[in-house]
Amino acid sequence: MAFPNSLLDFTRIHQSVIYTSHHLALGPVLYCSREGFMKKFVIAISVGVLLVALAIVAVKGSQIMALIKMGESNQMPPTIISATEVVSQEWEQSLKTVGTLEAVQGVVVTADLPGRVTEILFKAGAEVRAGDVLVRQDITSEKAQLRAAEASVALAKSNLDRVDALYNKKVSSKSEFDAADARYKEAVAQADNIRSMIDKKTVKAPFAGRLGIRLINVGRDLGTGDAIVSLQAVDPIYVNFSLPQRDLPKISLGLKVRLTTDAVANKVFHGELTTINPEIDPVTRSVRVQASLDNKDLSLLPGMYAKLDVVLPEANKVLAVPATAISYATYGDSVFVVAQEKDEESGETKQVARQQFVRLGQRLGDFVAIEAGVSEGDTVVSTGVFKVRNGAPVVINNEAQPEFKENPQPADS
């Protein structure tokens, strides 16, 4: 250890010793005070955080309660809808089916006798009258045969006249007269047969109608029964269809029939029931029926498929609403009936929509029949059903309501 060299160094050493001794004496005390202070600090911080959390909960709770009170006092604005009254209508009853059109008279013109075609006097698709000549066949051979037959007729007539004169003078016998008369009649019949053959080789239209596609050409050798052209009389025109046997008591001759077909768009043809088959098909248990329709513009053709309505004489009385008033759902179809209700707090009367489940019937145009669930005179929501809720206030505005029809005719755009 080095000794101090002066008084100043001794003083410094003394102070250092005193300082060290002081700290060694106060160290445990200072450590204990610091630990207590930290515990108090943590407790104070926890209490502060708890108080802040309670304050936040109190503020938010008061805000939520205020919003709840505000929601209870406020009301949703009424929904604007269109409404219509449930009315009683008389709808016609009809039997719907499908059928096939058939010409009143239709035939494929054929050759009666074999022969070569020498002349065709018609155009495919033309209208012809009964008796118009369509085709001529070669008749040169028949003409020659006819000249020979006519000569035989003349000879037989001369013989008959001579025998008749002799018989009147009692010179000839009755048997000779009968033989001469028979030969004359045979010659006449032979000539008539040849004339008939010549006439049959001139093919004529058996009735008035429209011709089809030509099936022959000039120079063709026709055989007996070979087809020449189709001829159809289509004004009026028949439609054949079937109805179940359960509908047989409902139909009778003279009932009105409406027909539509996709071949003639946006047009309805009218006719009447003309024939009811006197027997039931044992396989299908249905009865075949035929109706006659006017076809002045010849737009209906044989073989066409058509949809039919057989109009029954008695009308059906129903309660009808527009189809847009129906709310369709898997658990049941419903409508919204507009009712008047009084507000208990304000005392004012307001209109509300009440959901009413219904049983639907048949459809006709834009309307649907209601079999149960509403009464005549009820007001139902006709448009805007999708935005209405049960018990919601509504306001009726029919300015934009569409026109509902029993027989709508949509125009092509």
C-alpha positions as CSV (number, residue, x, y, z in Angstrom):
1,M,0.0,0.0,0.0
2,A,1.3,3.4,-0.9
3,F,1.5,6.1,1.8
4,P,0.2,9.6,1.3
5,N,2.7,12.1,0.4
6,S,0.9,15.2,1.7
7,L,-2.1,16.4,3.7
8,L,-4.2,16.8,0.6
9,D,-3.9,13.1,-0.3
10,F,-4.7,12.1,3.3
11,T,-7.9,14.2,3.2
12,R,-9.1,12.5,0.0
13,I,-8.5,9.1,1.4
14,H,-10.5,9.9,4.5
15,Q,-13.5,11.2,2.5
16,S,-13.4,8.0,0.3
17,V,-13.5,5.8,3.4
18,I,-16.4,7.7,4.9
19,Y,-18.4,7.6,1.7
20,T,-17.9,3.9,1.3
21,S,-18.9,3.2,4.8
22,H,-22.1,5.2,4.4
23,H,-23.2,3.3,1.4
24,L,-22.5,0.0,2.9
25,A,-24.6,0.9,5.9
26,L,-27.7,2.3,3.9
27,G,-27.7,-0.3,1.0
28,P,-30.3,-2.8,2.5
29,V,-32.6,0.1,3.5
30,L,-32.6,1.6,0.0
31,Y,-33.4,-1.8,-1.5
32,C,-36.3,-2.4,0.7
33,S,-37.8,1.0,0.0
34,R,-37.6,0.4,-3.8
35,E,-39.4,-2.9,-3.7
36,G,-42.4,-1.4,-1.8
37,F,-42.6,1.5,-4.1
38,M,-42.9,-0.9,-7.2
39,K,-45.7,-2.8,-5.6
40,K,-47.6,0.3,-4.9
41,F,-47.0,1.5,-8.4
42,V,-48.4,-1.7,-10.0
43,I,-51.5,-1.5,-7.8
44,A,-52.1,2.1,-8.7
45,I,-51.8,1.3,-12.5
46,S,-54.2,-1.7,-12.2
47,V,-56.8,0.5,-10.4
48,G,-56.4,3.2,-13.0
49,V,-56.9,0.7,-15.9
50,L,-60.0,-0.8,-14.1
51,L,-61.5,2.7,-13.7
52,V,-60.9,3.5,-17.3
53,A,-62.6,0.2,-18.5
54,L,-65.6,0.9,-16.2
55,A,-65.9,4.4,-17.6
56,I,-65.8,3.0,-21.2
57,V,-68.4,0.4,-20.4
58,A,-70.7,3.0,-18.8
59,V,-70.4,5.3,-21.8
60,K,-71.0,2.6,-24.4
61,G,-73.9,1.2,-22.4
62,S,-75.5,4.6,-22.2
63,Q,-75.1,5.0,-26.0
64,I,-76.6,1.6,-26.7
65,M,-79.6,2.3,-24.5
66,A,-80.1,5.6,-26.3
67,L,-80.0,3.9,-29.7
68,I,-82.5,1.3,-28.5
69,K,-84.9,4.0,-27.3
70,M,-84.4,5.8,-30.6
71,G,-85.2,2.6,-32.6
72,E,-88.4,2.1,-30.5
73,S,-89.6,5.6,-31.2
74,N,-88.7,5.6,-34.9
75,Q,-90.9,3.8,-37.5
76,M,-90.0,2.5,-41.0
77,P,-91.5,4.7,-43.8
78,P,-94.5,3.1,-45.6
79,T,-93.9,1.0,-48.8
80,I,-95.4,2.4,-52.0
81,I,-97.4,-0.4,-53.8
82,S,-100.1,-0.9,-56.4
83,A,-103.3,-2.6,-55.3
84,T,-106.4,-4.0,-56.9
85,E,-109.7,-5.3,-55.8
86,V,-110.6,-9.0,-55.8
87,V,-113.5,-9.2,-58.2
88,S,-115.8,-12.0,-59.3
89,Q,-115.5,-13.0,-63.0
90,E,-117.1,-15.5,-65.3
91,W,-114.5,-17.6,-67.0
92,E,-115.3,-19.9,-69.9
93,Q,-114.6,-23.5,-69.4
94,S,-112.7,-25.3,-72.1
95,L,-111.1,-28.7,-72.8
96,K,-107.5,-28.3,-74.0
97,T,-106.0,-30.8,-76.4
98,V,-103.9,-31.1,-79.5
99,G,-104.9,-32.3,-82.9
100,T,-103.9,-32.8,-86.6
101,L,-105.3,-31.0,-89.5
102,E,-106.8,-32.9,-92.4
103,A,-108.2,-31.9,-95.7
104,V,-112.0,-32.0,-96.3
105,Q,-111.1,-33.8,-99.5
106,G,-107.6,-35.0,-100.3
107,V,-106.3,-37.5,-102.9
108,V,-103.3,-38.3,-104.9
109,V,-104.4,-38.2,-108.5
110,T,-103.3,-41.4,-110.3
111,A,-103.4,-42.9,-113.8
112,D,-106.5,-45.1,-114.5
113,L,-104.9,-46.8,-117.5
114,P,-101.3,-47.4,-118.7
115,G,-100.0,-45.0,-121.3
116,R,-97.4,-42.5,-122.3
117,V,-97.7,-38.9,-121.1
118,T,-98.0,-36.5,-124.1
119,E,-99.2,-33.3,-122.3
120,I,-99.1,-31.8,-118.8
121,L,-101.7,-29.0,-118.4
122,F,-101.2,-28.0,-114.8
123,K,-98.6,-26.1,-112.7
124,A,-97.4,-27.3,-109.3
125,G,-99.2,-25.6,-106.4
126,A,-102.0,-24.2,-108.6
127,E,-105.7,-23.9,-107.7
128,V,-107.9,-26.0,-110.0
129,R,-111.6,-26.5,-110.5
130,A,-113.4,-29.8,-110.7
131,G,-113.1,-31.3,-114.2
132,D,-110.0,-29.3,-115.2
133,V,-107.7,-31.4,-117.5
134,L,-104.4,-32.2,-115.8
135,V,-102.7,-34.7,-118.0
136,R,-103.2,-36.2,-121.5
137,Q,-101.9,-39.7,-122.5
138,D,-101.2,-41.1,-125.9
139,I,-104.5,-42.3,-127.5
140,T,-103.5,-42.9,-131.1
141,S,-104.1,-46.6,-130.7
142,E,-107.5,-46.1,-129.1
143,K,-108.6,-43.7,-131.8
144,A,-107.9,-46.3,-134.4
145,Q,-109.8,-48.9,-132.4
146,L,-112.6,-46.5,-132.1
147,R,-112.9,-46.0,-135.9
148,A,-113.1,-49.7,-136.4
149,A,-115.7,-50.0,-133.6
150,E,-117.8,-47.2,-135.1
151,A,-117.7,-49.0,-138.5
152,S,-118.8,-52.2,-136.8
153,V,-121.6,-50.2,-135.2
154,A,-122.7,-48.8,-138.6
155,L,-122.7,-52.3,-140.2
156,A,-124.6,-53.8,-137.4
157,K,-127.2,-51.0,-137.6
158,S,-127.7,-51.6,-141.3
159,N,-128.2,-55.4,-140.7
160,L,-130.6,-54.6,-137.9
161,D,-132.6,-52.3,-140.1
162,R,-132.9,-54.9,-142.9
163,V,-133.8,-57.7,-140.5
164,D,-136.3,-55.4,-138.8
165,A,-138.0,-54.6,-142.2
166,L,-138.1,-58.3,-143.1
167,Y,-139.5,-59.2,-139.7
168,N,-142.3,-56.6,-140.1
169,K,-143.2,-58.2,-143.4
170,K,-143.3,-61.6,-141.7
171,V,-140.4,-62.8,-143.9
172,S,-137.7,-63.0,-141.2
173,S,-138.0,-64.9,-137.9
174,K,-137.9,-63.5,-134.5
175,S,-134.6,-65.2,-133.7
176,E,-132.9,-63.6,-136.7
177,F,-134.2,-60.2,-135.5
178,D,-132.9,-60.8,-132.0
179,A,-129.5,-61.9,-133.2
180,A,-129.1,-58.8,-135.4
181,D,-130.2,-56.6,-132.5
182,A,-127.7,-58.2,-130.2
183,R,-124.9,-57.8,-132.7
184,Y,-125.7,-54.1,-133.0
185,K,-125.8,-53.6,-129.2
186,E,-122.5,-55.4,-128.9
187,A,-120.9,-53.2,-131.5
188,V,-122.2,-50.1,-129.7
189,A,-120.9,-51.3,-126.4
190,Q,-117.5,-52.0,-127.9
191,A,-117.3,-48.4,-129.3
192,D,-118.5,-47.0,-125.9
193,N,-115.7,-49.0,-124.2
194,I,-113.1,-47.5,-126.4
195,R,-114.4,-44.0,-125.9
196,S,-114.3,-44.6,-122.1
197,M,-110.6,-45.6,-122.4
198,I,-109.9,-42.5,-124.4
199,D,-111.7,-40.4,-121.8
200,K,-109.7,-42.1,-118.9
201,K,-106.5,-41.3,-120.6
202,T,-107.4,-37.6,-120.2
203,V,-106.8,-37.2,-116.4
204,K,-109.0,-34.6,-114.8
205,A,-109.3,-33.0,-111.4
206,P,-112.0,-34.9,-109.4
207,F,-112.8,-31.8,-107.3
208,A,-111.7,-28.2,-106.7
209,G,-108.6,-27.7,-104.7
210,R,-104.9,-27.0,-104.6
211,L,-102.4,-29.1,-106.4
212,G,-99.1,-30.3,-104.9
213,I,-95.7,-31.1,-106.4
214,R,-95.7,-32.6,-109.9
215,L,-94.6,-36.3,-109.9
216,I,-94.4,-37.0,-113.6
217,N,-92.8,-35.6,-116.8
218,V,-93.8,-35.6,-120.5
219,G,-92.8,-38.9,-122.2
220,R,-93.1,-41.0,-119.1
221,D,-94.9,-44.3,-119.4
222,L,-97.5,-44.5,-116.7
223,G,-98.8,-47.7,-115.2
224,T,-102.2,-48.2,-113.7
225,G,-102.3,-46.4,-110.3
226,D,-99.1,-44.4,-110.8
227,A,-99.1,-41.1,-108.8
228,I,-99.4,-37.9,-110.8
229,V,-100.0,-35.1,-108.3
230,S,-101.5,-34.5,-104.9
231,L,-104.8,-32.6,-104.8
232,Q,-106.2,-31.2,-101.5
233,A,-109.3,-29.2,-100.8
234,V,-108.5,-27.2,-97.6
235,D,-111.3,-24.6,-97.3
236,P,-112.9,-25.6,-95.0
237,I,-110.5,-27.9,-93.3
238,Y,-110.9,-30.6,-90.7
239,V,-109.0,-31.1,-87.4
240,N,-109.0,-34.5,-85.8
241,F,-108.2,-34.9,-82.1
242,S,-109.0,-37.2,-79.1
243,L,-110.5,-36.5,-75.7
244,P,-110.6,-38.8,-72.6
245,Q,-113.8,-40.8,-72.1
246,R,-114.5,-38.8,-68.9
247,D,-115.0,-35.7,-71.1
248,L,-117.6,-37.4,-73.4
249,P,-120.6,-36.2,-71.4
250,K,-119.4,-32.6,-71.6
251,I,-119.2,-32.4,-75.4
252,S,-121.8,-32.2,-78.1
253,L,-122.1,-31.3,-81.8
254,G,-121.9,-27.6,-82.5
255,L,-119.6,-26.6,-79.7
256,K,-117.2,-23.8,-80.6
257,V,-113.5,-24.7,-81.1
258,R,-110.5,-22.4,-81.1
259,L,-107.3,-23.5,-82.9
260,T,-103.8,-22.1,-82.8
261,T,-100.6,-23.3,-84.5
262,D,-97.0,-22.1,-84.5
263,A,-97.1,-22.2,-88.3
264,V,-99.4,-19.2,-88.2
265,A,-98.3,-16.9,-85.4
266,N,-100.6,-14.6,-83.5
267,K,-103.8,-15.9,-85.2
268,V,-106.7,-17.8,-83.7
269,F,-108.9,-19.9,-86.0
270,H,-112.5,-20.6,-85.1
271,G,-114.7,-23.6,-85.9
272,E,-117.2,-26.0,-84.5
273,L,-117.5,-29.6,-83.5
274,T,-118.9,-31.6,-86.4
275,T,-118.3,-35.3,-85.6
276,I,-118.0,-37.4,-82.5
277,N,-116.9,-41.0,-83.1
278,P,-119.5,-43.5,-82.0
279,E,-116.9,-45.8,-80.3
280,I,-114.2,-45.5,-77.7
281,D,-110.7,-46.6,-78.4
282,P,-110.2,-49.7,-76.2
283,V,-106.4,-49.1,-75.9
284,T,-106.3,-45.4,-75.0
285,R,-109.9,-45.1,-73.6
286,S,-110.4,-41.9,-75.6
287,V,-112.9,-40.8,-78.2
288,R,-111.9,-39.4,-81.6
289,V,-113.5,-36.0,-82.4
290,Q,-113.5,-33.9,-85.6
291,A,-114.1,-30.2,-86.0
292,S,-114.5,-28.0,-89.1
293,L,-112.8,-24.6,-89.5
294,D,-112.8,-21.9,-92.1
295,N,-109.6,-21.5,-94.0
296,K,-110.2,-18.8,-96.6
297,D,-106.6,-17.6,-96.7
298,L,-105.4,-21.3,-97.1
299,S,-102.9,-20.8,-94.3
300,L,-103.8,-24.1,-92.7
301,L,-102.5,-27.2,-94.4
302,P,-103.2,-30.9,-93.9
303,G,-100.9,-32.7,-91.5
304,M,-100.2,-29.6,-89.4
305,Y,-100.0,-30.0,-85.6
306,A,-102.4,-27.6,-83.7
307,K,-103.5,-26.7,-80.2
308,L,-107.2,-26.7,-79.5
309,D,-109.7,-25.3,-77.0
310,V,-113.2,-26.9,-77.0
311,V,-115.3,-24.2,-75.4
312,L,-118.0,-25.6,-73.1
313,P,-121.4,-23.9,-72.9
314,E,-121.4,-23.2,-69.1
315,A,-119.1,-20.5,-67.7
316,N,-117.3,-20.8,-64.3
317,K,-117.6,-18.1,-61.7
318,V,-114.3,-17.4,-59.9
319,L,-112.6,-14.8,-57.7
320,A,-109.6,-13.5,-59.7
321,V,-106.5,-11.5,-58.9
322,P,-103.6,-10.5,-61.1
323,A,-100.8,-13.1,-61.3
324,T,-98.3,-10.5,-60.0
325,A,-100.2,-10.4,-56.7
326,I,-99.2,-14.0,-55.9
327,S,-96.2,-14.6,-53.6
328,Y,-95.1,-18.2,-54.5
329,A,-93.3,-20.2,-51.8
330,T,-92.6,-23.8,-51.0
331,Y,-94.5,-23.6,-47.8
332,G,-97.6,-22.1,-49.4
333,D,-98.7,-19.4,-51.9
334,S,-100.0,-16.2,-50.4
335,V,-101.2,-12.7,-51.2
336,F,-101.0,-9.5,-49.2
337,V,-104.3,-8.0,-48.3
338,V,-104.4,-4.2,-47.6
339,A,-106.2,-3.6,-44.2
340,Q,-107.0,-0.5,-42.2
341,E,-105.5,-0.4,-38.7
342,K,-105.6,2.1,-35.9
343,D,-102.4,3.2,-34.1
344,E,-102.9,2.8,-30.4
345,E,-100.5,5.5,-29.5
346,S,-101.3,8.2,-32.0
347,G,-104.9,7.1,-32.7
348,E,-104.4,7.5,-36.5
349,T,-105.6,5.0,-39.0
350,K,-103.1,3.6,-41.4
351,Q,-102.9,1.0,-44.2
352,V,-100.9,-2.1,-43.6
353,A,-100.3,-5.3,-45.6
354,R,-101.4,-8.6,-44.0
355,Q,-100.1,-11.8,-45.5
356,Q,-102.9,-14.2,-46.4
357,F,-102.3,-17.8,-47.6
358,V,-104.5,-18.9,-50.5
359,R,-105.3,-21.9,-52.7
360,L,-104.9,-21.2,-56.4
361,G,-107.1,-22.4,-59.2
362,Q,-106.8,-22.1,-63.0
363,R,-105.1,-19.3,-64.9
364,L,-106.5,-17.2,-67.6
365,G,-104.3,-14.6,-69.3
366,D,-102.9,-12.2,-66.6
367,F,-105.2,-13.5,-63.9
368,V,-105.2,-16.4,-61.4
369,A,-108.4,-17.8,-59.8
370,I,-108.4,-17.9,-56.0
371,E,-110.3,-20.9,-54.7
372,A,-109.8,-20.1,-50.9
373,G,-108.2,-17.5,-48.8
374,V,-109.7,-14.1,-49.9
375,S,-113.2,-12.7,-50.3
376,E,-114.8,-10.6,-53.0
377,G,-114.1,-6.9,-52.5
378,D,-110.7,-7.4,-50.7
379,T,-107.9,-5.2,-51.8
380,V,-104.7,-7.0,-52.5
381,V,-101.2,-5.8,-53.4
382,S,-100.9,-6.3,-57.2
383,T,-97.3,-5.0,-57.8
384,G,-94.4,-4.6,-55.4
385,V,-95.2,-7.9,-53.5
386,F,-91.5,-8.7,-53.2
387,K,-90.7,-5.7,-51.0
388,V,-93.7,-6.0,-48.7
389,R,-93.6,-7.6,-45.3
390,N,-96.4,-8.8,-43.1
391,G,-97.8,-5.9,-41.0
392,A,-95.7,-3.3,-42.8
393,P,-97.4,0.1,-43.6
394,V,-98.1,0.7,-47.2
395,V,-99.3,3.5,-49.5
396,I,-101.3,2.8,-52.6
397,N,-100.2,4.4,-55.9
398,N,-101.8,2.9,-59.0
399,E,-100.4,5.4,-61.5
400,A,-97.8,2.9,-62.8
401,Q,-99.9,-0.2,-62.5
402,P,-100.0,-2.3,-65.7
403,E,-103.2,-3.2,-67.5
404,F,-104.3,-6.8,-66.8
405,K,-106.1,-8.7,-69.5
406,E,-107.8,-12.1,-69.8
407,N,-106.5,-12.6,-73.3
408,P,-103.2,-10.7,-73.6
409,Q,-101.6,-10.4,-77.0
410,P,-97.9,-9.6,-76.5
411,A,-96.3,-7.8,-79.4
412,D,-93.1,-9.0,-80.9
413,S,-90.2,-6.6,-80.3
